[in-house]
């Protein structure tokens, strides 16, 4: 029994009715040049699409009557995919990822946190930095500001802070926005992958040396117990 659910990764273009799959008797037709052609029977609209060597694509199924467009279906799917890609870019810009630090963070851990933030910024996401103080650390907030200052300097090729670091309660908060793509450095992970791919393509194929013919080794005669016993006797 088939499931009544639609696949998660399906595009809106996969649910669009085209040509003979349109169910309405009459449709409102938009021409190839985008001009309104009025309401006409479905058969006339399909014949008109064939005359222009294009498809009749239903673009507004809920309208009365449904609105259809004379367009190449492959071109229409490309336009839909392009709009989806642009909308996802705006969605990424509104996503905020948080990276937590501490005043006594290890340099290795700081490098890992920095790489996470760079990955988020390269995907057009904002990054919120939160450095929290605990116990006696609250008496030395200047140490936390030094960590934040170093973090901002290291991440400068990828993003810039929206405001100066602020001490709110027992934490320093900071928001970093990604730089425009034409001014932003490339993701180090992508650069490494490109270099590895180039090295694999340029590497010459290893030729296997010809194997030498195996020379049969004469088997040693098997020794019995008497020969072994005499071999241990020393002659004077």
Residue frames as a rotation matrix with the C-alpha (Angstrom) as fourth column:
UNK 1
0.579 0.815 0.000 0.00
0.815 -0.579 0.000 0.00
0.000 0.000 -1.000 0.00
UNK 2
-0.232 -0.698 0.677 1.49
0.660 -0.624 -0.417 3.32
0.714 0.351 0.606 -1.04
UNK 3
-0.422 -0.003 -0.906 1.93
0.820 -0.427 -0.381 6.08
-0.386 -0.904 0.182 1.51
UNK 4
0.556 0.715 0.424 -0.25
0.822 -0.550 -0.149 9.19
0.127 0.431 -0.893 1.17
UNK 5
0.565 -0.406 -0.718 2.69
0.204 -0.775 0.598 11.42
-0.799 -0.485 -0.355 2.11
UNK 6
0.949 -0.313 0.050 4.75
-0.057 -0.323 -0.945 13.42
0.312 0.893 -0.324 -0.36
UNK 7
0.327 -0.901 -0.286 8.52
0.889 0.396 -0.229 12.96
0.320 -0.179 0.930 -0.35
UNK 8
0.498 -0.153 -0.854 10.42
0.574 -0.679 0.457 15.49
-0.650 -0.718 -0.250 1.73
UNK 9
-0.422 -0.826 -0.373 12.87
0.195 -0.485 0.852 16.54
-0.885 0.286 0.366 -1.02
UNK 10
-0.105 0.439 0.892 10.27
0.985 0.171 0.032 16.84
-0.139 0.882 -0.450 -3.77
UNK 11
-0.948 -0.249 -0.197 10.14
0.206 -0.955 0.213 20.18
-0.242 0.161 0.957 -5.56
UNK 12
-0.211 0.926 -0.314 6.92
-0.199 -0.355 -0.913 22.14
-0.957 -0.130 0.259 -6.19
UNK 13
-0.311 0.059 -0.949 7.37
-0.936 -0.193 0.295 21.60
-0.165 0.980 0.115 -9.94
UNK 14
-0.984 -0.104 -0.144 6.79
-0.130 0.974 0.184 17.86
0.121 0.199 -0.972 -9.47
UNK 15
-0.514 0.857 -0.041 3.15
0.553 0.295 -0.779 18.56
-0.655 -0.423 -0.625 -8.46
UNK 16
-0.410 0.336 -0.848 2.38
-0.568 -0.821 -0.051 20.83
-0.714 0.461 0.527 -11.42
UNK 17
0.257 0.573 0.778 -0.13
0.414 0.663 -0.624 19.56
-0.873 0.483 -0.066 -13.98
UNK 18
-0.560 -0.523 -0.642 0.94
-0.436 -0.473 0.766 19.78
-0.704 0.709 0.037 -17.59
UNK 19
-0.799 0.195 -0.570 -1.02
-0.552 0.139 0.822 19.42
0.239 0.971 -0.003 -20.86
UNK 20
-0.195 0.791 -0.580 -3.41
-0.228 0.539 0.811 16.44
0.954 0.290 0.075 -20.67
UNK 21
-0.548 -0.044 -0.836 -3.03
0.708 0.507 -0.491 16.10
0.445 -0.861 -0.247 -16.89
UNK 22
-0.952 0.282 0.115 -4.94
-0.305 -0.869 -0.390 19.35
-0.010 -0.407 0.913 -16.34
UNK 23
-0.742 0.670 0.015 -8.44
0.633 0.709 -0.311 18.49
-0.219 -0.221 -0.950 -15.09
UNK 24
-0.309 0.666 -0.679 -10.39
-0.023 -0.719 -0.695 21.72
-0.951 -0.199 0.237 -15.71
UNK 25
0.268 0.500 0.824 -12.64
0.847 0.286 -0.449 22.10
-0.459 0.818 -0.346 -18.72
UNK 26
0.758 -0.034 0.651 -11.78
0.359 -0.812 -0.460 25.79
0.544 0.582 -0.604 -19.20
UNK 27
0.148 -0.794 -0.589 -8.55
0.933 -0.085 0.349 27.59
-0.327 -0.602 0.729 -18.34
UNK 28
0.953 -0.007 -0.303 -7.29
-0.063 -0.983 -0.174 31.14
-0.296 0.185 -0.937 -18.35
UNK 29
0.547 -0.743 0.385 -4.25
0.837 0.499 -0.226 31.20
-0.024 0.446 0.895 -20.64
UNK 30
0.605 -0.536 -0.589 -1.13
-0.270 -0.834 0.482 33.35
-0.749 -0.133 -0.649 -20.45
UNK 31
0.983 -0.141 -0.121 0.76
-0.092 0.196 -0.976 33.51
0.161 0.970 0.179 -23.74
UNK 32
0.458 -0.885 -0.089 4.42
0.848 0.465 -0.257 32.88
0.268 0.042 0.962 -24.49
UNK 33
-0.333 -0.589 0.736 5.21
0.386 -0.798 -0.464 36.59
0.861 0.130 0.493 -24.23
UNK 34
-0.853 0.022 -0.521 3.33
0.514 -0.134 -0.848 36.91
-0.089 -0.991 0.103 -20.94
UNK 35
-0.789 0.614 0.016 0.21
-0.575 -0.748 0.332 38.45
0.216 0.253 0.943 -22.49
UNK 36
-0.499 0.714 0.491 -3.30
-0.247 0.426 -0.870 37.50
-0.831 -0.555 -0.036 -21.40
UNK 37
-0.955 0.160 -0.248 -5.13
-0.196 0.284 0.939 35.33
0.221 0.945 -0.240 -23.96
UNK 38
-0.215 0.943 0.252 -8.36
-0.948 -0.264 0.177 35.02
0.234 -0.201 0.951 -21.98
UNK 39
-0.253 0.270 0.929 -10.47
-0.500 0.786 -0.364 32.00
-0.828 -0.556 -0.064 -21.02
UNK 40
-0.070 0.203 -0.977 -10.75
-0.953 0.275 0.126 29.13
0.294 0.940 0.174 -23.48
UNK 41
0.914 0.403 0.041 -11.56
-0.401 0.886 0.234 25.39
0.058 -0.230 0.971 -23.49
UNK 42
0.379 -0.801 0.463 -8.76
-0.359 0.333 0.872 23.09
-0.853 -0.497 -0.162 -22.37
UNK 43
0.383 -0.221 0.897 -8.52
0.715 0.685 -0.136 21.37
-0.585 0.694 0.420 -25.78
UNK 44
0.872 -0.055 0.487 -8.05
0.324 -0.680 -0.658 24.73
0.367 0.731 -0.575 -27.54
UNK 45
0.746 -0.626 0.226 -5.38
-0.640 -0.581 0.503 25.74
-0.183 -0.520 -0.834 -25.03
UNK 46
0.281 -0.652 0.705 -3.48
0.060 0.745 0.665 22.46
-0.958 -0.144 0.249 -25.56
UNK 47
0.538 -0.040 0.842 -3.67
0.828 0.216 -0.518 22.87
-0.162 0.975 0.149 -29.35
UNK 48
0.938 -0.206 0.278 -2.39
-0.128 -0.953 -0.275 26.44
0.321 0.222 -0.921 -29.00
UNK 49
0.520 -0.786 0.334 0.56
-0.541 -0.001 0.841 25.20
-0.661 -0.618 -0.426 -26.92
UNK 50
0.254 -0.404 0.879 1.39
0.556 0.804 0.209 22.59
-0.791 0.436 0.429 -29.56
UNK 51
0.833 0.105 0.543 1.22
0.530 -0.431 -0.730 25.27
0.158 0.896 -0.415 -32.23
UNK 52
0.757 -0.572 0.315 3.92
-0.587 -0.808 -0.057 27.26
0.288 -0.142 -0.947 -30.38
UNK 53
0.272 -0.658 -0.702 5.95
0.101 0.745 -0.659 24.08
0.957 0.109 0.269 -29.66
UNK 54
-0.667 -0.403 0.627 5.63
-0.571 -0.264 -0.777 24.58
0.478 -0.877 -0.054 -25.89
UNK 55
-0.675 0.432 -0.599 3.67
0.613 0.780 -0.128 23.05
0.412 -0.453 -0.791 -23.00
UNK 56
0.118 0.765 0.633 0.50
-0.247 -0.595 0.765 24.14
0.962 -0.247 0.119 -21.25
UNK 57
-0.649 -0.478 -0.592 1.52
0.476 0.353 -0.806 24.44
0.594 -0.805 -0.002 -17.59
UNK 58
0.514 0.858 0.007 -0.98
0.437 -0.269 0.858 25.01
0.738 -0.439 -0.513 -14.77
UNK 59
-0.556 -0.807 0.198 0.49
0.308 -0.421 -0.853 27.74
0.772 -0.413 0.483 -12.54
UNK 60
-0.795 0.380 0.473 -2.58
-0.607 -0.475 -0.638 28.60
-0.018 -0.794 0.608 -10.38
UNK 61
-0.808 0.445 -0.387 -4.71
0.259 0.857 0.445 25.52
0.530 0.259 -0.808 -9.78
UNK 62
-0.559 0.601 -0.572 -6.91
0.735 0.039 -0.677 27.15
-0.384 -0.798 -0.464 -7.10
UNK 63
-0.783 0.279 -0.555 -8.07
-0.376 -0.924 0.066 29.99
-0.495 0.261 0.829 -9.34
UNK 64
-0.126 0.821 0.556 -11.48
0.623 0.502 -0.600 29.84
-0.772 0.271 -0.575 -11.05
UNK 65
0.987 -0.037 -0.157 -10.87
-0.014 0.949 -0.315 29.00
0.161 0.313 0.936 -13.81
UNK 66
0.514 -0.857 -0.042 -7.29
0.515 0.269 0.814 27.70
-0.686 -0.440 0.580 -13.32
UNK 67
0.726 -0.371 -0.579 -4.53
-0.589 -0.770 -0.246 29.83
-0.354 0.520 -0.777 -14.79
UNK 68
0.589 -0.539 0.601 -2.22
0.597 0.792 0.125 28.14
-0.544 0.285 0.789 -17.29
UNK 69
0.395 -0.578 -0.714 0.87
-0.535 -0.777 0.332 29.39
-0.747 0.251 -0.616 -19.06
UNK 70
0.987 -0.154 0.037 2.34
0.110 0.502 -0.858 28.59
0.114 0.851 0.512 -22.45
UNK 71
0.387 -0.904 0.181 5.95
-0.920 -0.364 0.148 27.75
-0.068 -0.224 -0.972 -21.63
UNK 72
0.065 -0.479 -0.875 8.52
-0.323 0.820 -0.473 25.01
0.944 0.313 -0.101 -22.03
UNK 73
0.910 0.407 -0.079 8.12
-0.072 0.344 0.936 22.77
0.409 -0.846 0.342 -18.97
UNK 74
0.315 -0.874 -0.370 11.88
0.900 0.399 -0.175 22.26
0.300 -0.278 0.913 -18.60
UNK 75
-0.497 -0.453 0.740 12.41
0.278 -0.891 -0.359 26.02
0.822 0.028 0.569 -18.54
UNK 76
0.371 0.733 0.570 9.58
-0.422 -0.414 0.807 26.40
0.827 -0.540 0.155 -16.02
UNK 77
0.849 -0.111 -0.516 11.16
0.448 0.667 0.595 23.81
0.278 -0.737 0.617 -13.69
UNK 78
-0.196 -0.979 0.050 14.49
0.850 -0.196 -0.489 25.67
0.488 -0.053 0.871 -13.90
UNK 79
-0.294 0.155 0.943 12.79
-0.178 -0.978 0.105 28.94
0.939 -0.137 0.316 -12.91
UNK 80
0.772 0.629 0.085 11.12
-0.237 0.161 0.958 27.26
0.589 -0.760 0.274 -9.92
UNK 81
0.562 -0.640 -0.524 14.41
0.793 0.597 0.122 25.70
0.234 -0.484 0.843 -8.76
UNK 82
-0.419 -0.737 0.530 16.16
0.551 -0.670 -0.497 29.06
0.722 0.084 0.687 -9.07
UNK 83
0.100 0.545 0.832 13.51
-0.444 -0.724 0.527 30.76
0.890 -0.423 0.170 -6.94
UNK 84
0.914 0.211 -0.346 13.81
0.162 0.592 0.790 28.03
0.371 -0.778 0.507 -4.30
UNK 85
0.106 -0.967 -0.231 17.56
0.915 0.186 -0.357 28.51
0.388 -0.174 0.905 -4.16
UNK 86
-0.465 -0.239 0.852 17.18
0.079 -0.970 -0.229 32.27
0.882 -0.039 0.470 -3.69
UNK 87
0.511 0.735 0.446 14.61
-0.440 -0.222 0.870 31.78
0.738 -0.641 0.210 -0.94
UNK 88
0.749 -0.301 -0.590 16.93
0.586 0.717 0.379 29.36
0.309 -0.629 0.713 0.90
UNK 89
-0.333 -0.902 0.274 19.67
0.641 -0.430 -0.636 31.99
0.691 -0.036 0.722 0.87
UNK 90
-0.215 0.339 0.916 17.38
-0.468 -0.859 0.208 34.41
0.857 -0.384 0.343 2.69
UNK 91
0.841 0.513 -0.173 16.40
-0.132 0.504 0.854 31.68
0.525 -0.695 0.491 5.15
UNK 92
0.280 -0.828 -0.485 20.07
0.845 0.453 -0.285 31.00
0.456 -0.330 0.827 5.96
UNK 93
-0.484 -0.491 0.725 20.63
0.179 -0.866 -0.467 34.69
0.857 -0.096 0.507 6.61
UNK 94
0.202 0.663 0.721 17.94
-0.681 -0.434 0.590 34.59
0.704 -0.610 0.364 9.31
UNK 95
0.774 0.023 -0.633 19.38
0.307 0.860 0.407 31.49
0.554 -0.509 0.659 11.03
UNK 96
0.354 -0.643 0.679 21.53
-0.816 -0.567 -0.112 32.16
0.457 -0.515 -0.725 14.11
UNK 97
0.524 -0.311 -0.793 24.05
0.377 0.919 -0.112 29.63
0.764 -0.240 0.599 15.41
UNK 98
0.843 -0.181 0.506 25.53
-0.515 -0.545 0.662 29.96
0.156 -0.819 -0.553 18.89
UNK 99
0.231 -0.853 -0.469 29.16
0.322 0.522 -0.790 29.31
0.918 0.032 0.395 19.84
UNK 100
0.982 0.156 0.111 30.01
-0.064 -0.277 0.959 29.22
0.180 -0.948 -0.262 23.55
UNK 101
0.076 -0.997 0.013 33.43
0.101 -0.005 -0.995 30.19
0.992 0.077 0.100 24.90
UNK 102
0.865 0.077 -0.496 35.07
0.497 0.011 0.868 30.48
0.072 -0.997 -0.029 28.31
UNK 103
0.821 -0.568 0.052 37.86
-0.570 -0.818 0.073 32.75
0.001 -0.090 -0.996 29.65
UNK 104
-0.031 -0.867 0.498 40.18
-0.716 0.367 0.594 29.77
-0.697 -0.338 -0.632 30.24
UNK 105
0.902 0.428 0.061 39.48
-0.251 0.633 -0.732 28.00
-0.352 0.645 0.678 26.98
UNK 106
0.112 -0.878 0.466 42.30
0.324 0.476 0.818 25.85
-0.939 0.059 0.338 25.60
UNK 107
-0.336 -0.293 -0.895 43.92
-0.640 -0.626 0.445 27.16
-0.691 0.723 0.023 22.36
UNK 108
-0.998 -0.012 0.065 43.05
0.035 0.733 0.679 23.90
-0.055 0.680 -0.731 20.59
UNK 109
-0.307 0.951 -0.036 39.40
0.853 0.258 -0.455 24.14
-0.423 -0.170 -0.890 21.67
UNK 110
0.051 0.276 -0.960 39.35
-0.069 -0.958 -0.279 27.78
-0.996 0.080 -0.030 20.61
UNK 111
-0.773 -0.397 -0.496 40.54
-0.515 -0.065 0.855 26.75
-0.371 0.916 -0.154 17.15
UNK 112
-0.824 0.531 0.196 37.73
0.566 0.785 0.252 24.18
-0.020 0.319 -0.948 16.88
UNK 113
0.045 0.858 -0.512 35.13
0.652 -0.413 -0.636 26.76
-0.757 -0.306 -0.578 17.94
UNK 114
-0.246 -0.223 -0.943 36.57
-0.413 -0.856 0.310 29.16
-0.877 0.466 0.118 15.37
UNK 115
-0.987 -0.134 -0.085 36.26
-0.137 0.447 0.884 26.59
-0.081 0.885 -0.459 12.56
UNK 116
-0.430 0.902 0.046 32.63
0.862 0.425 -0.277 25.94
-0.269 -0.080 -0.960 13.51
UNK 117
0.172 0.483 -0.858 31.89
0.231 -0.867 -0.441 29.66
-0.958 -0.122 -0.261 13.34
UNK 118
-0.604 -0.457 -0.653 33.66
-0.521 -0.393 0.757 29.95
-0.603 0.798 0.000 9.95
UNK 119
-0.920 0.303 0.250 31.57
0.392 0.749 0.535 27.09
-0.026 0.590 -0.807 8.55
UNK 120
-0.027 0.962 -0.271 28.37
0.835 -0.128 -0.535 28.79
-0.550 -0.241 -0.800 9.70
UNK 121
0.059 0.002 -0.998 29.37
-0.170 -0.985 -0.013 32.14
-0.984 0.171 -0.058 8.22
UNK 122
-0.854 -0.430 -0.292 30.33
-0.364 0.094 0.927 30.52
-0.371 0.898 -0.237 4.90
UNK 123
-0.681 0.708 0.190 26.78
0.723 0.607 0.329 29.12
0.117 0.361 -0.925 4.77
UNK 124
-0.572 0.401 0.715 25.36
-0.019 -0.878 0.478 32.66
0.820 0.260 0.510 5.18
UNK 125
0.449 0.673 -0.588 24.32
0.643 0.215 0.736 32.13
0.621 -0.708 -0.336 8.80
UNK 126
0.344 -0.282 0.896 24.79
-0.559 -0.828 -0.046 34.53
0.755 -0.485 -0.442 11.69
UNK 127
-0.046 -0.453 -0.890 26.88
0.569 0.721 -0.396 33.49
0.821 -0.525 0.224 14.68
UNK 128
0.719 0.282 0.636 26.20
-0.375 -0.613 0.695 34.46
0.586 -0.738 -0.335 18.29
UNK 129
-0.273 -0.874 -0.402 29.24
0.200 0.358 -0.912 34.36
0.941 -0.329 0.077 20.57
UNK 130
0.761 0.505 0.407 28.57
-0.339 -0.225 0.914 33.81
0.553 -0.833 0.000 24.28
UNK 131
-0.327 -0.888 -0.325 31.49
0.112 0.305 -0.946 33.84
0.938 -0.345 0.000 26.73
UNK 132
0.715 0.698 0.046 30.33
-0.041 -0.025 0.999 32.90
0.698 -0.716 0.011 30.23
UNK 133
-0.399 -0.797 0.453 32.12
-0.545 -0.191 -0.817 33.61
0.737 -0.573 -0.358 33.52
UNK 134
0.574 0.526 -0.627 31.96
0.175 0.670 0.722 31.24
0.800 -0.524 0.292 36.48
UNK 135
0.610 -0.284 -0.740 32.93
0.792 0.227 0.566 31.79
0.007 -0.932 0.363 40.11
UNK 136
0.218 -0.641 -0.736 36.12
0.427 -0.615 0.663 33.79
-0.878 -0.458 0.139 40.52
UNK 137
-0.463 -0.381 0.800 36.29
0.880 -0.086 0.467 34.42
-0.109 0.920 0.375 36.77
UNK 138
0.554 0.757 0.346 33.79
0.777 -0.620 0.113 37.27
0.300 0.206 -0.931 37.27
UNK 139
0.684 -0.361 -0.634 36.55
0.252 -0.698 0.670 39.29
-0.685 -0.618 -0.386 38.97
UNK 140
-0.438 -0.873 -0.216 38.71
-0.046 -0.219 0.975 39.18
-0.898 0.437 0.056 35.80
UNK 141
0.592 0.765 0.253 36.40
0.279 0.100 -0.955 40.03
-0.756 0.636 -0.155 32.94
UNK 142
0.395 -0.502 -0.770 39.31
-0.778 -0.628 0.010 41.57
-0.488 0.595 -0.638 31.05
UNK 143
-0.654 -0.606 0.453 40.57
-0.307 0.760 0.573 38.03
-0.692 0.236 -0.683 30.31
UNK 144
-0.025 0.745 0.667 37.27
0.609 0.540 -0.581 37.22
-0.793 0.392 -0.467 28.62
UNK 145
0.788 0.302 -0.537 37.41
-0.150 -0.751 -0.643 40.39
-0.597 0.587 -0.547 26.52
UNK 146
-0.185 -0.921 -0.342 40.90
-0.789 -0.069 0.611 39.41
-0.586 0.383 -0.714 25.34
UNK 147
-0.619 0.031 0.785 39.56
0.269 0.947 0.175 36.03
-0.738 0.319 -0.594 24.17
UNK 148
0.484 0.859 0.168 36.70
0.540 -0.142 -0.830 37.76
-0.689 0.492 -0.533 22.33
UNK 149
0.520 -0.354 -0.777 39.14
-0.564 -0.826 -0.001 40.26
-0.641 0.439 -0.630 20.78
UNK 150
-0.615 -0.782 0.101 41.32
-0.485 0.476 0.733 37.43
-0.622 0.402 -0.672 19.43
UNK 151
-0.309 0.590 0.746 38.25
0.587 0.735 -0.339 35.58
-0.748 0.333 -0.574 18.14
UNK 152
0.718 0.594 -0.364 37.06
0.131 -0.629 -0.766 38.67
-0.684 0.502 -0.529 16.23
UNK 153
0.118 -0.765 -0.633 40.53
-0.792 -0.457 0.404 39.18
-0.598 0.454 -0.660 14.69
UNK 154
-0.749 -0.449 0.487 40.73
-0.147 0.830 0.538 35.55
-0.646 0.332 -0.688 13.51
UNK 155
-0.194 0.778 0.598 37.24
0.768 0.500 -0.401 35.54
-0.611 0.381 -0.694 12.02
UNK 156
-0.084 0.141 -0.986 37.54
-0.180 -0.976 -0.124 38.95
-0.980 0.167 0.107 10.30
UNK 157
-0.888 -0.267 -0.374 37.99
-0.390 0.006 0.921 37.48
-0.244 0.964 -0.110 6.74
UNK 158
-0.804 0.591 -0.066 34.59
0.489 0.721 0.491 35.77
0.338 0.362 -0.869 7.05
UNK 159
0.288 0.956 -0.048 32.35
0.788 -0.208 0.580 38.01
0.545 -0.205 -0.813 9.19
UNK 160
-0.687 -0.440 0.578 32.08
0.083 -0.838 -0.539 41.23
0.721 -0.322 0.613 11.11
UNK 161
-0.688 0.431 -0.584 30.46
0.702 0.190 -0.686 42.01
-0.185 -0.882 -0.433 14.50
UNK 162
0.078 0.823 0.562 27.10
0.741 -0.425 0.520 43.79
0.667 0.376 -0.643 14.46
UNK 163
0.797 0.127 0.590 28.02
-0.262 -0.808 0.527 45.64
0.544 -0.575 -0.611 17.67
UNK 164
-0.244 -0.930 0.275 30.83
-0.663 -0.047 -0.748 45.86
0.708 -0.365 -0.605 20.19
UNK 165
-0.355 0.082 -0.931 31.10
0.441 0.893 -0.089 43.04
0.825 -0.442 -0.353 22.75
UNK 166
0.001 0.475 0.880 28.85
-0.668 -0.654 0.354 43.68
0.744 -0.588 0.317 25.73
UNK 167
-0.927 -0.246 -0.282 29.00
0.070 0.627 -0.776 42.31
0.367 -0.739 -0.565 29.26
UNK 168
-0.050 0.973 0.225 25.46
-0.702 -0.195 0.685 41.30
0.711 -0.124 0.693 30.18
UNK 169
0.891 0.364 0.271 25.21
-0.438 0.532 0.725 39.74
0.119 -0.765 0.633 33.62
UNK 170
0.335 -0.781 0.527 27.84
-0.353 0.414 0.839 36.99
-0.874 -0.467 -0.137 33.77
UNK 171
0.164 -0.245 0.956 28.47
0.775 0.631 0.029 36.67
-0.610 0.736 0.293 30.03
UNK 172
-0.457 -0.328 -0.827 29.90
-0.334 -0.799 0.501 38.61
-0.824 0.505 0.256 27.11
UNK 173
0.315 0.675 0.667 27.57
0.517 0.468 -0.717 38.54
-0.796 0.570 -0.201 24.10
UNK 174
-0.470 -0.485 -0.738 28.48
-0.446 -0.590 0.672 39.27
-0.762 0.645 0.061 20.50
UNK 175
0.575 0.665 0.476 26.68
0.200 0.450 -0.870 38.84
-0.794 0.595 0.126 17.16
UNK 176
-0.540 -0.792 -0.284 28.68
-0.233 -0.183 0.955 38.26
-0.808 0.582 -0.086 13.96
UNK 177
0.653 0.752 -0.090 27.17
-0.225 0.079 -0.971 38.57
-0.723 0.655 0.220 10.48
UNK 178
0.161 -0.616 0.771 28.70
0.763 0.574 0.299 36.99
-0.627 0.540 0.562 7.36
UNK 179
-0.419 -0.393 -0.818 30.49
-0.255 -0.814 0.522 39.22
-0.871 0.427 0.241 4.87
UNK 180
0.613 0.589 -0.526 29.17
-0.658 0.012 -0.753 39.40
-0.437 0.808 0.395 1.28
UNK 181
0.781 -0.256 0.569 30.36
0.334 0.942 -0.034 36.50
-0.527 0.217 0.821 -0.84
UNK 182
0.730 -0.516 0.448 32.49
0.389 -0.226 -0.893 38.70
0.562 0.826 0.036 -3.09
UNK 183
0.280 -0.637 0.719 34.35
-0.671 -0.665 -0.328 40.05
0.687 -0.390 -0.613 -0.04
UNK 184
0.684 0.069 0.726 34.44
-0.658 0.488 0.574 36.85
-0.314 -0.870 0.379 2.02
UNK 185
-0.436 -0.891 -0.127 37.37
-0.891 0.408 0.197 34.45
-0.123 0.199 -0.972 2.09
UNK 186
0.062 0.418 -0.906 36.84
-0.558 0.767 0.316 30.89
0.827 0.487 0.281 0.92
UNK 187
0.827 0.278 0.489 36.02
-0.561 0.476 0.677 28.18
-0.045 -0.834 0.550 3.41
UNK 188
-0.170 -0.981 0.097 39.33
-0.964 0.186 0.190 26.47
-0.205 -0.061 -0.977 4.36
UNK 189
-0.127 0.178 0.976 37.64
-0.146 0.970 -0.196 23.05
-0.981 -0.168 -0.097 4.22
UNK 190
0.859 0.489 0.151 36.54
0.092 0.142 -0.986 23.59
-0.504 0.861 0.077 0.62
UNK 191
0.545 -0.739 -0.395 40.02
-0.835 -0.439 -0.332 24.80
0.072 0.511 -0.857 -0.37
UNK 192
-0.357 -0.691 0.629 41.60
-0.729 0.627 0.274 21.66
-0.584 -0.360 -0.728 1.12
UNK 193
0.225 0.525 0.821 39.13
0.140 0.816 -0.561 19.41
-0.964 0.241 0.110 -0.71
UNK 194
0.955 0.105 -0.278 39.85
-0.237 -0.297 -0.925 21.19
-0.180 0.949 -0.258 -4.03
UNK 195
0.131 -0.984 -0.122 43.61
-0.991 -0.134 0.016 20.78
-0.032 0.119 -0.992 -3.53
UNK 196
-0.326 -0.213 0.921 43.19
-0.383 0.920 0.077 17.08
-0.864 -0.328 -0.382 -2.74
UNK 197
0.639 0.632 0.437 41.07
0.180 0.430 -0.885 16.56
-0.748 0.644 0.161 -5.85
UNK 198
0.806 -0.393 -0.443 43.63
-0.590 -0.470 -0.657 18.36
0.050 0.791 -0.610 -8.03
UNK 199
-0.185 -0.939 0.291 46.51
-0.936 0.259 0.239 16.33
-0.300 -0.228 -0.926 -6.58
UNK 200
-0.060 0.237 0.970 44.65
-0.052 0.969 -0.240 13.07
-0.997 -0.065 -0.046 -7.24
UNK 201
0.899 0.433 0.066 43.97
0.060 0.027 -0.998 14.07
-0.434 0.901 -0.002 -10.84
UNK 202
0.626 -0.719 -0.302 47.59
-0.749 -0.449 -0.487 15.13
0.215 0.531 -0.820 -11.50
UNK 203
0.036 -0.645 0.764 49.16
-0.694 0.534 0.484 12.14
-0.719 -0.547 -0.428 -9.77
UNK 204
-0.242 -0.156 -0.958 50.51
-0.902 0.400 0.163 9.68
0.357 0.903 -0.237 -12.42
UNK 205
0.821 0.569 -0.031 49.24
-0.538 0.791 0.291 6.18
0.190 -0.222 0.956 -12.34
UNK 206
0.031 -0.826 0.562 51.64
-0.834 0.289 0.470 3.87
-0.551 -0.484 -0.680 -10.56
UNK 207
0.369 0.005 -0.929 53.05
-0.738 0.609 -0.290 1.21
0.565 0.793 0.228 -12.88
UNK 208
0.787 -0.053 0.614 53.47
-0.421 0.682 0.598 -2.17
-0.450 -0.730 0.514 -11.31
UNK 209
-0.176 -0.934 -0.312 56.98
-0.949 0.077 0.305 -3.60
-0.260 0.350 -0.900 -11.92
UNK 210
0.333 0.282 -0.900 57.14
-0.637 0.771 0.006 -6.87
0.695 0.571 0.437 -13.82
UNK 211
0.655 -0.018 0.755 57.23
-0.657 0.480 0.582 -9.81
-0.373 -0.877 0.303 -11.53
UNK 212
-0.367 -0.875 -0.317 60.25
-0.929 0.364 0.071 -12.08
0.054 0.320 -0.946 -11.71
UNK 213
0.360 0.497 -0.790 59.59
-0.467 0.829 0.308 -15.71
0.808 0.258 0.530 -12.52
UNK 214
0.550 -0.081 0.831 59.69
-0.802 0.226 0.553 -17.86
-0.232 -0.971 0.059 -9.46
UNK 215
-0.235 -0.720 -0.653 62.58
-0.711 0.586 -0.390 -20.32
0.663 0.372 -0.650 -9.38
UNK 216
0.769 0.553 -0.320 61.61
-0.211 0.692 0.690 -23.65
0.603 -0.464 0.649 -7.88
UNK 217
-0.006 -0.743 0.670 63.57
-0.983 -0.120 -0.141 -24.32
0.185 -0.659 -0.729 -4.70
UNK 218
-0.195 -0.143 -0.970 64.87
-0.178 0.978 -0.108 -27.81
0.965 0.151 -0.216 -4.23
UNK 219
0.740 0.531 0.413 63.37
-0.515 0.052 0.856 -29.35
0.432 -0.846 0.312 -1.19
UNK 220
-0.307 -0.875 0.374 65.83
-0.919 0.170 -0.356 -30.46
0.248 -0.453 -0.857 1.47
UNK 221
-0.280 0.174 -0.944 65.92
-0.023 0.982 0.188 -34.17
0.960 0.074 -0.271 2.25
UNK 222
0.639 0.587 0.497 63.99
-0.541 -0.117 0.833 -35.02
0.547 -0.801 0.243 5.28
UNK 223
-0.513 -0.857 0.042 66.14
-0.558 0.296 -0.776 -36.04
0.652 -0.422 -0.630 8.18
UNK 224
0.451 0.630 -0.633 65.31
0.113 0.663 0.740 -38.84
0.885 -0.405 0.228 10.45
UNK 225
0.954 0.006 0.299 66.14
-0.289 -0.237 0.928 -39.25
0.076 -0.972 -0.224 14.08
UNK 226
0.641 -0.764 0.064 69.43
0.700 0.617 0.359 -41.15
-0.314 -0.186 0.931 13.50
UNK 227
0.078 -0.629 0.774 71.05
0.753 -0.471 -0.459 -38.43
0.653 0.619 0.437 11.39
UNK 228
0.556 0.169 0.814 70.10
-0.268 -0.890 0.368 -35.82
0.787 -0.423 -0.449 13.99
UNK 229
0.979 -0.192 0.060 71.64
0.007 0.334 0.943 -37.90
-0.201 -0.923 0.328 16.73
UNK 230
0.341 -0.906 0.249 74.95
0.928 0.367 0.065 -38.28
-0.150 0.209 0.966 14.85
UNK 231
0.308 -0.224 0.925 75.08
0.449 -0.823 -0.348 -34.63
0.839 0.523 -0.153 14.00
UNK 232
0.877 0.081 0.474 75.44
-0.343 -0.587 0.734 -33.82
0.338 -0.805 -0.487 17.68
UNK 233
0.769 -0.639 -0.013 78.60
0.506 0.596 0.624 -35.99
-0.391 -0.486 0.782 18.06
UNK 234
0.739 -0.599 -0.307 81.88
-0.651 -0.753 -0.096 -34.05
-0.174 0.271 -0.947 17.87
UNK 235
0.841 -0.527 -0.119 84.79
0.397 0.752 -0.526 -35.76
0.366 0.395 0.842 16.10
UNK 236
0.746 -0.657 -0.111 88.20
-0.247 -0.427 0.870 -35.50
-0.619 -0.621 -0.481 17.85
